[in-house]
């Protein structure tokens, strides 16, 4: 009888262990379905909005650029009023971006996908150009495609749908530029001189999963320190950032692909999931804002600058290989082009006050913020936003239908 109980206990332990191992593999080893990533991104964004703020990453990078100029002796101010220049480790918004990088780094290590990915000179120059264009685009739009389109639309800001027009056209132009570069590169390849392939020798067990666990240990240790020193928002946004980094890294959800492929390859699969995530997020924002919680949060100036800024940003994010969120995640995965894009983007946007003379949202360049519930009431605002999402979806179907036309 005692032996039978022991055997039963062992079997239960094995079942629990195998179940936990399968969960671990599903989360960190296997790619997530695209839809899971999109919905997880929307839900996580709602929770972070309830905690402190919604997702947006480029204004913090602009502040970093302004900080660099100040360190070099060129006194300037951060272009975004809510993000004044301060020490990065004390800025909870900067910790969101740092958390995204660390989360993507940890997830890629655990999945044994981390690698320092170098570029040739053309690749780095393309990254610089992409960063420069994103730097100008973020202060014109504002801010970036995630905050200025994805979140702004869900937050009932008229600027969101306007930015979508510019982002779509800009991603198309950027995609055409990349197609041209690819065509030129293929023409210059001499396949007659291609080296012989050799069998790959078995490699030793990778240490990357252990290193990934160490990264996550570091994240939790830093969060604990911030909480211990009475900075709970800093701790929370660092953890939220890590979660965003994991979601994007594992699901490969890419806003550049979402915009670019609609017109380049007539494939709207990614954008359809993005739109569904927005349809979910709209309800969450409506419930929270309808109760009076941060009603003006992520409501940006609306006007022609949304379209122009979105167009410039759309080209830039396509050349850089990722939007503001994307280059943070890719930098954590070892993409050196993303490192260059972050540096050039933050230096350009960080100099905006010197270039323009005023901050983002001020002066002749920008329109006034338009909060849709103030214009149409809550029923009209919901109808307007869902109508926009529906029209965008129907536009994608119309474009995709063009692939199946007979000639």
N, C-alpha and C positions, 0 to 999 in steps of 0.2 A: 504493500500500500504506500509506504514512504517513497519507494522507488518510482511508482506511478506519479505521485505528486511532484517529485523532483523533475521527472521527464516533462510533465505538463508545464511546470514553471519555466523550464528551459525553452520549450516551444513558444510560450507566450513572450519570453524575452526576445527570442529570435524574430517573432512576428513584429514586435514593437520596433526592434532595431531595423528590420528590413523596411518597415513603413516609413520610419524617419529618414532612412537612406534614400528612399524613392522620392520623398518630398524634397530633400536636399538636391538630388539630381535634377528634378523638375525645375527648381528655382535657379540653381547656379550652374548647371551643366548643359541643359538643353535650351535651345532658343525658345522664347515665349511666342505664342501666337500674337500677331500684330494687334488683333482686337483686344486681347488681354492687356497689352501695354497701353493702348489708347484709353481704355476705361480706367485702368489703374492710375494713369497720369491725371485724369479728370478728378477722380475721387481724392487722390492725395492732394491735389491743388485746392480742393474745397476744404479739406481738413486744415491745410496750412493757412488758408484764408481765415478760417475760424480762429486759428491760433494767433496769427500775427498779420499776414499779408498774403497776396496771391503771387503766382510765379512770374518772374521777370528777371533777366540776368545781365543785360547790357549796361544799364545805368550804373551798376556797381563797377563794371570794368571801366566805364568812363571816369568814375571817381578815382580808380587806380591810376589812370593816365594823368589826371590832374595832380595827383599826389607825387608822381614821378617828376613832373615839371617843377613842383615846389621843392623837392629834394635837390634838384639841379640848380636851384636859385631863381627860377622863373616863376614868380608869384602868380597864381591863377586860382580860379574857383571851379568847383565841380559844376558841369552844365545842368545837372538835374537838381532842383531845389531840395527834394526830400533826401538827397544823398550827399551831404557836405563832406569835404575832405577830412578824413580822420584816420587814425591807425587802423589798418585792416583787421587786426586781431580783436579790436574793440567794436567793429562795425558788424552788426548782426546780419545786414544784407550781404556783405562780402562773404560772410561765413556760409551763406546759402550757396554761393558759387563755388567756394572751396569744398564744401560738402559734396557738390555734384562731381567735381573732379575726383575726390577721394573715393566716392561711392563707385564711380565707373572704374577707377583703378582697381579697387578691391574685387569687384565683380569680374573684371577681365582676368585678373590673376587667378582667382578660384577656378574659372573656366579654362585656364591655361591658354588664354587668347591674347595676353599682353605681349607686345613686341614694339621695340623702337623702330618706327617705320620712317625711313629717310626718303628724301625727295631729291631729284636733280635740280639744277638751277632754275629751270622753267617752272617746276612745281613750287619752289619757294617764292619765286616772283609772282606766280598766280596767287599764292596764299597772301602775300603782302597786298596785292591789288584787291583781293577779296576783303581783307581786313580794313583797308582804307575806305572802301565803298560802304562796308557795314558801319564804320565809324561815322561817316557822314549821314548814312541812312537812318541810324538810330536817333540822332538829334533832330532830324527833319520829320520823321514819321509821327511821333515818337512812340515807344522806345524801340523794341525789336519785334520780330514776327511773333514770338510767343506771347510777350506782354502786350504788344500793340495790335495784334490780330486775334490770337486764340483767346487770351484772357479778356481783352477789352470788349470783344463781341459778347462774351458770356456775362460781362459786367455791365452790359447795356450802354456802352459808349459808342456813339455814331462813328467814331474814328476807326473802329475795328473793321466794319464792312468796307470802308473807304481804303484802308490799308491793304485789304485783300486784293483789290484791283491792281494796285501797284506791285505787290509781291508776286502775283501771278504773271504779269507781263515781264517783270524783272527776272524771274526765274527762267522764263522762256528765253530771254536774250542771253542770260548766263549759260543756259544749256546749249544754245547754238554756238557760243564761244568755245565751250569745252568740246563739242563735236568737231569743230574746226581744228582745234589743237590735236585731238585724237587722230583725225584723218592725216594731218601732217606728220605725226609721229609714226603712224603705220607706214607711210610712204618712205620714211627714212630707215626702216628696219631692213637689214640684209639677212634674210633667212638662210642664205647659203653659207654664212659664217657662224651659224648657231652652234654652240658647243654640244658635245655628246652628253647625254644624260647618264647618270650613274645611280646605282641602287642606293637608297637611303639606309644607313645603318641604324639599327634600333637605338633609341636614346634612353638614358637613364630616367627614372621617375622624376618628373618635374617638381621643383620646389615651389612653383608658383602658387598652388593652393595654400600652402603654409604662409607664404608671404601675403596672400590676400587676407587670410584670417588675421594676420598681424596688422594690416591696414585697418580692418574693421575694429580691432582692439584699440588702435590709436584713436579712431573716430569716437568710440564710446568713452575713452579716457578723457579726451578733450571736452566732450559734452559734460562729463561729470565735473571737470574742473570749472567750467563756466557756471554750471549750476551751483557748485560749492561757493563760488565767489559772487553769488547773487546776480547772475546774468542769465536767467532762464531762457529769455528769448534768443540769446546767442546760441545756447545749447540746443534749443529746439530747432532753429533754422539750420544749424549744422547737420542735425539728424535728418531733417526733411530733405536737405540738399543731397545727402547720401542716398536717400530713398529714391529721389528723382534720378540720380546717376545710375542706380541699379536698374530702374524701370527702362530707361532709354537704352542702356547697354545690353540688356537681355532681350528686349523686344525688337531692337533695331528700328524703333519708330523714328522716322526722319522727316522733319518738316520741309527740308529742301526737296527731297524726293516727292513729297506730297504736292508741292506746287509745281516743280519742274516737269514731272512726268505727265501732267494733264495735257499739256500742249506739245511736248517733245515726242513722247511715245503714245499719246492718247490712252494713257493708263491712269485711271483715277482711284485705284484700289486704296492707296495710303490715305489720300485726302478724304475718301468716304468714311474711313475709320476716324479720322480727325474730326469730321463733321458730326459723327455720332457721339464722340466724346464731348463735343460742344453742346449737343442737344441735351446730354445728361447734365453737364455743368450749368447750363442756363437755369434749370430748375433749382439747383442748389443756391446759386447767386440770388435768384428771385426770392426764395424763402428767407435768406439771411438779410438781404438789403431791404426787402419788404417789411422786415421787423425793425428797420432803422439802424442796422449794423453796417457801419462804414459805407454809407450810400455813394459817396464820391470816389471810393477807392477804385483805381485803374480806369478812371474816366479821363480821357486825354483831350487836348485841343483837336477840333475837327475842322478840316478844310482841305484845300488842294495839296497842302504839304504832306498829308497822309498818303496820297497817291504817289507823289513825286518821291518822298522818302522811302515808301515801300518799294518803288521801282528800283531805286539805287540800292537799297538793302537787299532786294531780291537778286540782283546781279551779283552783289558781293558775297552773299551766303552761298550761292552756287559755285562761285570760283573758289571760295575758301573750303568747300567741302562740308559745310555745316553751318547752321544758323548760330545765334548766340549760345543757345543750349547745346547744340550739336558740337560746336568746337570745344566746349568745356568737357563734354563726355569723351570726344575723340582725343583730346589732350591727355586725359587719364588713361586712354588705351595705348598711348605712345605715338600718336600721329604728329610728327614734327611740323607739318604744314599748319596744323591747328595752333601749335605754340606760336608760330609766326603771325597767324591771323589774329590771335588774341592780342599780341603785343602791338601790332600796327593799328588794330581797331581801337584799343584803349588809348593810344597816343593821339590818334586823330580826334576821337570824340572828346577826350580830355582837354583839348585845346579849343573847344567850341566857343567858350566865352571870349577868348582873344580874337577868334575869327569873326564871330557875329556881333560881339559887343554886349550881348545880353544872354540870359539863361534860356533854356528850353521852355517854351510856352509863353515867353515874354516878347513884346515888340511886334512889329508889322508882319513878321513872317508867319505867325501862327493864328489860327482861328480860336474861337472860344470853345471850351469843353461843352459837349452836348450830351446830357444824361437823358436817355430816351423816356424813362418814366415821368420826368418833369415836362416833357413835350406831349406825350401821347397817353399818359397814365399807365398803370401797370398792365392792364389788358392790352392796350395798344402796343406797349413796349415788347411784351411777350409775342404778340402777333407779328410785329415787325421783325424781331430777331429770328423767330422760327421760319418766317417767310424768306428771309435772307438765306438761311441754311438750306431750305428746300430749293430755292432757285439755284444756289451753288451746286447742289446735288444734281438737279435736272440739267444744268449746264455740263457737268461732267458726263452724264449719260449721253447727251447730245454729241459731245466731242468723241466719246468712245464709239458711238454708233458710226462715226466716219470711217473707222477702221474696217467695218464690215460692208461698206458700200461696194457694189459691183460696178466695174468700169466697162 
